[in-house]
Amino acid sequence: MASPKVLTFGNIKLNLVFLSLIRTFAPMKKFFALLKDKPRLYNIVFNSDTKAGKAFDIAVMVAIVLSLIVAFIETKPQVMGRFKDVLTVMEYVLTFFFTIEYILRLYCSPRPKTYALSFFGIIDLLATLPLYLSFIPYLSSARYLFILRVFRLIRIFRVLKLFAFINEGYLLLQSIKLSFRKILVYFLFVLILVTIIGTLMFMVEGTQPGTQFTDIGTSIYWAIVTLTTVGYGDITPVTIVGRLLSSIVMILGYTIIAVPTGIVSATMIDETKRKGKNGRCPRCNQKTDLKANYCKNCGEKL
């Protein structure tokens, strides 16, 4: 039998088995070295401009998709029974991964409190806690809060640099923001309208024997369901006047629903026609080349 190979270093002989163990712990050394280099760790965790940062974000998104698949499968008892052990292990591993990720983000962030209170910081925390909360009695259903991880898939725009989609998303959000007051006034008008319609229907139907319009609150609920053209059919008028009023509300519903869409659409058209002034981008207000087709800072089409 051949003798095991050895590695000679001065007067020390290392068996290749021990050498393989050293190689196994080498990545851990790199990881601890990375922990000491906070700026580099920040670029990997929060940015995707580097190869390592892009790989990290893709790994996080794959983990998010896997956790969502696990959540969907767990709601299917016939499937859950066959793969319960595998799914449980996956859930624990994924939760551990997200916990480490959240801690790393807090650790390398220049302002940990700012990140923790930001939108994605809160989403990251709520998406990490459910499994831990499920061990507390009466909070077992909290485990499904990790569905909130789906919000983190928004980061795919940052990874893939899909500026076209980012700009379209910005245009939609900006249009909704500019239309918010008009939409708010519109919903106030609708609220007043359904209150009046519900009260009228209660006055018409409330005196009938065995009526379903037992109070104004129930009547307003009927008005909302009818005006939005949902029509559950759980409450129906029986008098001629009540049915006539129902018909008017149904027809009115088609015109009412189209109003918010028209408000946002008109604002979007105005936003697309908005041009930059004095050589500045209409979105980020940064200086741009007069001959450029896109802003070099945010990618907005000029």
MOFEN-V668815 format. One record per residue. N is the residue number from 1. RES is the residue in one small letter. PSI is psi in radians with two decimals (999 if undefined). NEAR is the number of other ideal C-beta (glycine too) atoms within 8 Angstrom. D_CENTER is the distance of its C-alpha to the mean C-alpha in whole Angstrom. Layout:
N|RES|PSI|NEAR|D_CENTER, N|RES|PSI|NEAR|D_CENTER
This chain:
1|m|2.35|2|62, 2|a|2.49|3|61, 3|s|2.59|4|60, 4|p|2.51|7|56, 5|k|2.54|6|55, 6|v|2.74|8|55, 7|l|2.14|9|54, 8|t|2.22|6|57, 9|f|1.71|6|56, 10|g|-2.16|4|59, 11|n|0.12|2|60, 12|i|2.30|6|57, 13|k|2.12|7|56, 14|l|2.20|9|53, 15|n|2.56|10|52, 16|l|-0.37|10|50, 17|v|-0.76|7|48, 18|f|-0.57|8|47, 19|l|-0.68|10|46, 20|s|-0.61|8|43, 21|l|-0.67|8|42, 22|i|-0.72|8|42, 23|r|-0.57|7|40, 24|t|-0.69|7|38, 25|f|-0.06|8|37, 26|a|-0.77|8|37, 27|p|-0.58|7|33, 28|m|-0.64|7|33, 29|k|-0.75|8|35, 30|k|-0.66|8|33, 31|f|-0.79|8|30, 32|f|-0.58|8|32, 33|a|-0.64|8|33, 34|l|-0.60|10|30, 35|l|-0.54|8|29, 36|k|-0.40|6|32, 37|d|1.42|8|31, 38|k|-0.73|8|28, 39|p|-0.74|6|27, 40|r|-0.72|8|27, 41|l|-0.67|13|25, 42|y|-0.76|12|22, 43|n|-0.58|12|23, 44|i|-0.76|12|22, 45|v|-0.69|12|19, 46|f|-0.35|9|17, 47|n|2.87|9|19, 48|s|0.37|9|19, 49|d|-0.43|6|22, 50|t|2.86|9|24, 51|k|-0.75|5|25, 52|a|-0.70|8|24, 53|g|-0.72|14|21, 54|k|-0.71|11|20, 55|a|-0.67|8|21, 56|f|-0.80|11|19, 57|d|-0.70|12|16, 58|i|-0.70|9|16, 59|a|-0.72|8|18, 60|v|-0.74|11|14, 61|m|-0.65|13|12, 62|v|-0.73|8|15, 63|a|-0.67|11|15, 64|i|-0.82|12|12, 65|v|-0.74|9|13, 66|l|-0.72|10|16, 67|s|-0.62|13|14, 68|l|-0.70|11|13, 69|i|-0.75|8|16, 70|v|-0.74|12|18, 71|a|-0.72|11|16, 72|f|-0.72|8|17, 73|i|-0.62|11|20, 74|e|-0.36|8|21, 75|t|-0.01|6|21, 76|k|1.71|8|24, 77|p|-0.66|5|27, 78|q|-0.53|6|29, 79|v|-0.69|8|27, 80|m|-0.64|12|26, 81|g|-0.56|7|30, 82|r|-0.55|6|31, 83|f|0.52|9|28, 84|k|-0.83|8|27, 85|d|-0.76|6|29, 86|v|-0.79|7|27, 87|l|-0.64|12|24, 88|t|-0.77|8|24, 89|v|-0.76|8|25, 90|m|-0.72|10|22, 91|e|-0.73|11|20, 92|y|-0.76|9|22, 93|v|-0.79|8|22, 94|l|-0.70|12|18, 95|t|-0.71|12|18, 96|f|-0.74|8|21, 97|f|-0.81|9|19, 98|f|-0.55|14|16, 99|t|-0.81|9|18, 100|i|-0.72|8|20, 101|e|-0.78|11|18, 102|y|-0.74|11|17, 103|i|-0.71|8|20, 104|l|-0.69|10|21, 105|r|-0.71|13|18, 106|l|-0.66|10|20, 107|y|-0.79|10|23, 108|c|-0.14|10|23, 109|s|2.33|11|22, 110|p|-0.52|3|24, 111|r|1.46|6|23, 112|p|-0.67|8|21, 113|k|-0.70|6|21, 114|t|-0.77|8|19, 115|y|-0.75|12|16, 116|a|-0.56|10|16, 117|l|-0.01|7|16, 118|s|2.97|8|13, 119|f|-0.92|5|10, 120|f|-0.52|9|9, 121|g|-0.75|11|12, 122|i|-0.72|10|11, 123|i|-0.75|12|8, 124|d|-0.73|13|10, 125|l|-0.82|10|13, 126|l|-0.51|10|12, 127|a|-0.23|13|11, 128|t|-0.57|12|14, 129|l|-0.51|10|17, 130|p|-0.79|13|16, 131|l|-0.68|11|19, 132|y|-0.67|8|21, 133|l|-0.48|11|21, 134|s|-0.33|10|22, 135|f|-0.22|5|25, 136|i|2.30|6|26, 137|p|2.51|4|28, 138|y|0.04|4|26, 139|l|0.36|8|23, 140|s|-0.54|7|23, 141|s|-0.21|5|20, 142|a|-0.28|10|18, 143|r|-0.44|10|17, 144|y|0.02|8|15, 145|l|-0.29|11|12, 146|f|-0.02|13|11, 147|i|-0.39|8|9, 148|l|-0.28|9|6, 149|r|-0.34|13|7, 150|v|-0.48|8|5, 151|f|-0.50|8|2, 152|r|-0.24|13|6, 153|l|-0.22|10|7, 154|i|-0.45|6|7, 155|r|-0.19|10|10, 156|i|-0.49|9|12, 157|f|-0.63|11|13, 158|r|-0.67|8|14, 159|v|-0.81|11|16, 160|l|-0.11|6|17, 161|k|0.82|6|18, 162|l|1.36|8|18, 163|f|-0.60|8|19, 164|a|-0.77|6|19, 165|f|-0.63|8|16, 166|i|-0.76|10|15, 167|n|-0.70|13|18, 168|e|-0.70|8|17, 169|g|-0.71|9|14, 170|y|-0.74|10|15, 171|l|-0.75|11|18, 172|l|-0.82|9|16, 173|l|-0.71|8|14, 174|q|-0.68|9|18, 175|s|-0.73|12|20, 176|i|-0.69|11|18, 177|k|-0.78|7|18, 178|l|-0.44|8|22, 179|s|-0.02|12|22, 180|f|-0.78|8|21, 181|r|-0.72|6|24, 182|k|-0.75|8|26, 183|i|-0.64|12|23, 184|l|-0.77|8|24, 185|v|-0.69|8|27, 186|y|-0.79|11|27, 187|f|-0.57|8|25, 188|l|-0.73|8|28, 189|f|-0.76|8|30, 190|v|-0.70|10|29, 191|l|-0.75|8|29, 192|i|-0.71|8|32, 193|l|-0.83|10|33, 194|v|-0.51|12|32, 195|t|-0.76|10|34, 196|i|-0.80|8|37, 197|i|-0.75|13|37, 198|g|-0.70|15|36, 199|t|-0.75|11|39, 200|l|-0.75|9|41, 201|m|-0.62|16|40, 202|f|-0.68|13|41, 203|m|-0.60|7|44, 204|v|-0.81|11|45, 205|e|-0.33|15|44, 206|g|-0.36|11|44, 207|t|-0.08|4|48, 208|q|2.54|8|48, 209|p|2.35|3|49, 210|g|0.46|4|46, 211|t|2.61|10|44, 212|q|-0.26|9|40, 213|f|1.29|13|39, 214|t|-0.39|6|40, 215|d|2.99|8|39, 216|i|-0.64|8|37, 217|g|-0.79|7|34, 218|t|-0.65|12|34, 219|s|-0.67|15|35, 220|i|-0.69|13|32, 221|y|-0.79|10|30, 222|w|-0.74|12|32, 223|a|-0.70|14|32, 224|i|-0.80|9|28, 225|v|-0.69|11|28, 226|t|-0.74|13|31, 227|l|-0.59|14|30, 228|t|0.09|8|26, 229|t|0.39|9|28, 230|v|-0.92|6|27, 231|g|1.22|7|30, 232|y|-0.58|6|30, 233|g|0.12|5|34, 234|d|-0.39|4|34, 235|i|2.17|10|36, 236|t|2.47|6|38, 237|p|2.71|11|41, 238|v|-0.34|8|45, 239|t|2.83|9|47, 240|i|-0.75|5|48, 241|v|-0.72|7|46, 242|g|-0.73|12|43, 243|r|-0.63|10|43, 244|l|-0.76|8|43, 245|l|-0.67|13|41, 246|s|-0.73|12|38, 247|s|-0.71|8|39, 248|i|-0.75|8|39, 249|v|-0.69|12|35, 250|m|-0.80|11|34, 251|i|-0.68|8|35, 252|l|-0.55|9|34, 253|g|-0.67|12|31, 254|y|-0.61|9|30, 255|t|-0.58|8|31, 256|i|-0.74|10|29, 257|i|-0.55|10|26, 258|a|-0.27|8|26, 259|v|-0.89|9|27, 260|p|-0.65|10|23, 261|t|-0.73|8|23, 262|g|-0.68|8|26, 263|i|-0.85|12|25, 264|v|-0.70|12|22, 265|s|-0.75|8|24, 266|a|-0.69|8|27, 267|t|-0.68|12|25, 268|m|-0.69|11|23, 269|i|-0.74|8|26, 270|d|-0.67|8|28, 271|e|-0.68|11|25, 272|t|-0.44|7|26, 273|k|-0.19|6|30, 274|r|2.25|6|29, 275|k|2.68|5|31, 276|g|2.67|9|31, 277|k|2.52|6|34, 278|n|0.66|4|37, 279|g|0.48|8|35, 280|r|2.63|10|32, 281|c|2.36|14|28, 282|p|-0.29|10|27, 283|r|-1.01|9|24, 284|c|-0.11|8|24, 285|n|0.37|6|28, 286|q|2.71|9|29, 287|k|2.44|5|32, 288|t|2.83|13|32, 289|d|2.31|6|35, 290|l|-0.41|5|37, 291|k|-0.06|3|37, 292|a|2.58|9|34, 293|n|-0.41|4|31, 294|y|2.61|9|28, 295|c|2.32|13|27, 296|k|-0.22|6|28, 297|n|-0.75|8|25, 298|c|-0.12|9|22, 299|g|0.12|8|23, 300|e|2.40|12|23, 301|k|2.27|5|26, 302|l|999|10|29
